[in-house]
Amino acid sequence: MDMDKEVRNILNELRQKVESSEDGSIYGDRSKALEDIESVQASSSTEQLSYLLAPTANLQELAIENGWGQEFNNLASKLEKLLGI
């Protein structure tokens, strides 16, 4: 399944948030989150995207520790709705 422009825009927004974040204290590895987003952007796998957005996964932990946890939840919900996952 090809990702449409809106999905790619949301992934780019997540990437920008991660790039401006610091590593979490215990969880939330910034470089791993960037790798994961790049991997999703390079593929068309919604399964891979669902792992990226999973509760308590690296990206959510990074978002929470950097103060944008609610924004992450909102963006994740939009992606899940757009992709039906």
N, C-alpha and C positions, 0 to 999 in steps of 0.2 A: 504494500500500500504506500503510495507516495504521500508524503506529508505536504499539506497545503501551506500557503503563505502565512496564514494566521498561526498555525502550529509552529512554523519556523520562527516567526516573530516572537512568540512566547518563549521558545527555547533560547533565542538570542537575548531576551530580557533576563532570563534565568542566568545565562552565561555572564552578562554584565554585572549582575548582582554578586555572583561568585567571585568574579575578578576583583571587585571592590571590597571583598570580605577578607577577614583574617582567618587562619586556621582556628578551629575550635580548641578548647582546652583539653577535652578528653575525646570527644567525637567531632566529626566534621572536618574531614581532610580536604582542604581547598584544591590541591592539585588533582586528587582523585575525582572530585566533583567535576572539574574542568574536563578531565579525560572522559568521564562518563557522558557528559553533555556532547562532547565532540563525537563520541562513538555513536550516540543516538542520531545526531545530525547527519552522520555519514551513512546511516542505514535507513531502512524503512520499517524497522521492526517495532511494532507497538508493544510487544512483550518486553523488549529491552527498556522501553520508555516506562512501562509500568513498574519495573524494578527501580528505576531512577526516582520515581515519585512515591515509592512506598513509605508508609509511616515508619519513623525511626531509622530510615535509611540515611546514608551519609549526607545527601543533599539537604534533607529536612533538618538534620542535626546542625549542619553548618548554618543554615538560615536562622534557626532558633538562637544559636549562640551569637549571631551577628545582628540580632534585632529585627530581622525581617521574616520571622516565622509565619505570621499571619498572611503576609504578601505571598510567601511560598505556597501556603495552603490555597489561596485564591487562584494563583496561576496553575497549580496542579489540578484544581477542580475544573478550570477552563479546558486544559489539555485533555483531561479524562472525558469531559463532555463532548469535545470536538471529535475525539477518536473512538468514543464508545467503549472505553475500558474502565 
